């Protein structure tokens, strides 16, 4: 049965109880790349280090594109929890697992053309491409398990059990780190060991995740095939996933465009932007938790048909996210110079990064509103509006890029356009929020 804790009345303490474990889970994720790069780097082969780094980017891009599975599952599960419908919780997970298995299988079967495309686009040296090929053709078999983990995580987070979500993610990350150390250094397997470690950790994560949902009383494999393939439910699930996928691809395109334009300003500016981008990403980890918190709290309120609970959840999520956004931006500005000096020793790169630090430090504040709003929209399954507003924000971003570059603002204009992009997302969502809320709750609850 669904545990009563998932329906706890919403308070500031409850929001933090939801957000903090999710934040901690996000913070542990970069450790994988850091440890992997460090371990491979100790082998003294620059090509292998480049192959692992490039492989990480490739799989991040592939798997992140299908992160819609986690978000859609979280929103639908939260609504089922709010409606106290245990059966629909299991059905939702079963459908998401089936979708993840199908997509994962397609990725495995299409690995040769995907690898060829990656090699063509990357422009890497033959030695790097040789190492990348080894890494790619092993790790790609993790695809069905990675996507299954997204579905399981969405189910757990939709219940409001961010503590268990933290357990699953930390277990996956620590297993990956331990196996990487053992296989690469202990057994001398090099890049092959790094790929096997990533594969095994995802398999282990799926096993743990299934044990967790079983403990919570959900039996996805006991769901009848007819229920999994129910036309109306399947169509809704696919539509939500498609909306979130398009939204995610638009976001990825905006980020790629930022990097591509930054590269036009020269190597020093490109390197400075890379340092500042990492500063922004670290700040983003502290906001992710409030996205997850609002997904669960708002989704459960929608499922319970409780307008008041939904309004409280949205308000508290927004206030805490904005508060953390201000704090993170202030800390980023105050500690930004020390961060820059730690990441790079190049005096030219340092000087360039110092110049754009105020703009980069402001990014978490600008991101706070859209991050929280994304959670509200996912929980309420307002995914079509989220998709359309993302596309509109990208258009505003493109217009700002053209306009600021025409004014000769250079890299400052690039950062300014990115901040405008973040603001446009959040403000657009805030504008349509009242209308969508009235449509979701046509009568007072």
Secondary structure in CASP SS format (residue, H / E / C, confidence):
PFRMAT SS
TARGET T0000
AUTHOR 0000-0000-0000
METHOD secondary structure of the structure
MODEL  1
X C 1.00
X C 1.00
X C 1.00
X H 1.00
X H 1.00
X H 1.00
X H 1.00
X C 1.00
X C 1.00
X C 1.00
X C 1.00
X H 1.00
X H 1.00
X H 1.00
X H 1.00
X H 1.00
X H 1.00
X H 1.00
X H 1.00
X H 1.00
X H 1.00
X H 1.00
X H 1.00
X H 1.00
X H 1.00
X H 1.00
X H 1.00
X H 1.00
X H 1.00
X H 1.00
X H 1.00
X H 1.00
X H 1.00
X H 1.00
X H 1.00
X H 1.00
X H 1.00
X H 1.00
X H 1.00
X H 1.00
X H 1.00
X C 1.00
X C 1.00
X C 1.00
X C 1.00
X H 1.00
X H 1.00
X H 1.00
X H 1.00
X H 1.00
X H 1.00
X H 1.00
X H 1.00
X H 1.00
X H 1.00
X H 1.00
X H 1.00
X H 1.00
X H 1.00
X H 1.00
X H 1.00
X H 1.00
X H 1.00
X H 1.00
X H 1.00
X C 1.00
X C 1.00
X H 1.00
X H 1.00
X H 1.00
X H 1.00
X H 1.00
X H 1.00
X H 1.00
X H 1.00
X H 1.00
X H 1.00
X H 1.00
X H 1.00
X H 1.00
X H 1.00
X H 1.00
X C 1.00
X C 1.00
X C 1.00
X H 1.00
X H 1.00
X H 1.00
X H 1.00
X H 1.00
X H 1.00
X H 1.00
X H 1.00
X H 1.00
X H 1.00
X H 1.00
X H 1.00
X H 1.00
X H 1.00
X H 1.00
X H 1.00
X H 1.00
X H 1.00
X H 1.00
X H 1.00
X H 1.00
X H 1.00
X H 1.00
X H 1.00
X C 1.00
X H 1.00
X H 1.00
X H 1.00
X H 1.00
X H 1.00
X H 1.00
X H 1.00
X H 1.00
X H 1.00
X H 1.00
X H 1.00
X H 1.00
X C 1.00
X C 1.00
X C 1.00
X H 1.00
X H 1.00
X H 1.00
X H 1.00
X H 1.00
X H 1.00
X H 1.00
X H 1.00
X H 1.00
X H 1.00
X H 1.00
X H 1.00
X H 1.00
X H 1.00
X H 1.00
X H 1.00
X H 1.00
X H 1.00
X H 1.00
X H 1.00
X H 1.00
X H 1.00
X H 1.00
X H 1.00
X H 1.00
X H 1.00
X H 1.00
X H 1.00
X H 1.00
X H 1.00
X H 1.00
X H 1.00
X H 1.00
X C 1.00
X C 1.00
X C 1.00
X H 1.00
X H 1.00
X H 1.00
X H 1.00
X H 1.00
X H 1.00
X H 1.00
X H 1.00
X H 1.00
X H 1.00
X H 1.00
X H 1.00
X H 1.00
X H 1.00
X H 1.00
X H 1.00
X H 1.00
X H 1.00
X H 1.00
X H 1.00
X H 1.00
X H 1.00
X H 1.00
X H 1.00
X H 1.00
X C 1.00
X C 1.00
X C 1.00
X H 1.00
X H 1.00
X H 1.00
X H 1.00
X H 1.00
X H 1.00
X H 1.00
X H 1.00
X H 1.00
X H 1.00
X H 1.00
X H 1.00
X H 1.00
X H 1.00
X H 1.00
X H 1.00
X H 1.00
X H 1.00
X H 1.00
X H 1.00
X H 1.00
X H 1.00
X H 1.00
X H 1.00
X H 1.00
X H 1.00
X C 1.00
X C 1.00
X C 1.00
X C 1.00
X H 1.00
X H 1.00
X H 1.00
X C 1.00
X C 1.00
X H 1.00
X H 1.00
X H 1.00
X H 1.00
X C 1.00
X C 1.00
X H 1.00
X H 1.00
X H 1.00
X H 1.00
X H 1.00
X H 1.00
X H 1.00
X H 1.00
X H 1.00
X H 1.00
X H 1.00
X H 1.00
X H 1.00
X H 1.00
X H 1.00
X H 1.00
X H 1.00
X H 1.00
X H 1.00
X H 1.00
X H 1.00
X H 1.00
X H 1.00
X H 1.00
X H 1.00
X H 1.00
X H 1.00
X H 1.00
X H 1.00
X H 1.00
X H 1.00
X H 1.00
X H 1.00
X C 1.00
X C 1.00
X C 1.00
X H 1.00
X H 1.00
X H 1.00
X H 1.00
X H 1.00
X H 1.00
X H 1.00
X H 1.00
X H 1.00
X H 1.00
X H 1.00
X H 1.00
X H 1.00
X H 1.00
X H 1.00
X H 1.00
X H 1.00
X H 1.00
X H 1.00
X H 1.00
X H 1.00
X H 1.00
X H 1.00
X H 1.00
X H 1.00
X H 1.00
X H 1.00
X H 1.00
X H 1.00
X H 1.00
X H 1.00
X H 1.00
X H 1.00
X H 1.00
X H 1.00
X H 1.00
X H 1.00
X C 1.00
X C 1.00
X C 1.00
X H 1.00
X H 1.00
X H 1.00
X H 1.00
X H 1.00
X H 1.00
X H 1.00
X H 1.00
X H 1.00
X H 1.00
X H 1.00
X H 1.00
X H 1.00
X H 1.00
X H 1.00
X H 1.00
X H 1.00
X H 1.00
X H 1.00
X H 1.00
X H 1.00
X H 1.00
X H 1.00
X H 1.00
X H 1.00
X H 1.00
X H 1.00
X H 1.00
X H 1.00
X H 1.00
X H 1.00
X H 1.00
X H 1.00
X H 1.00
X H 1.00
X H 1.00
X H 1.00
X C 1.00
X C 1.00
X C 1.00
X H 1.00
X H 1.00
X H 1.00
X H 1.00
X H 1.00
X H 1.00
X H 1.00
X H 1.00
X H 1.00
X H 1.00
X H 1.00
X H 1.00
X H 1.00
X H 1.00
X H 1.00
X H 1.00
X H 1.00
X H 1.00
X H 1.00
X H 1.00
X H 1.00
X H 1.00
X H 1.00
X H 1.00
X H 1.00
X H 1.00
X H 1.00
X H 1.00
X H 1.00
X H 1.00
X H 1.00
X H 1.00
X H 1.00
X C 1.00
X C 1.00
X C 1.00
X H 1.00
X H 1.00
X H 1.00
X H 1.00
X H 1.00
X H 1.00
X H 1.00
X H 1.00
X H 1.00
X H 1.00
X H 1.00
X H 1.00
X H 1.00
X H 1.00
X H 1.00
X H 1.00
X H 1.00
X H 1.00
X H 1.00
X H 1.00
X H 1.00
X H 1.00
X H 1.00
X H 1.00
X C 1.00
X C 1.00
X C 1.00
X H 1.00
X H 1.00
X H 1.00
X H 1.00
X H 1.00
X H 1.00
X H 1.00
X H 1.00
X H 1.00
X H 1.00
X H 1.00
X H 1.00
X H 1.00
X H 1.00
X H 1.00
X H 1.00
X H 1.00
X H 1.00
X H 1.00
X H 1.00
X H 1.00
X H 1.00
X H 1.00
X H 1.00
X H 1.00
X H 1.00
X H 1.00
X H 1.00
X H 1.00
X H 1.00
X H 1.00
X C 1.00
X C 1.00
X C 1.00
X C 1.00
X C 1.00
END
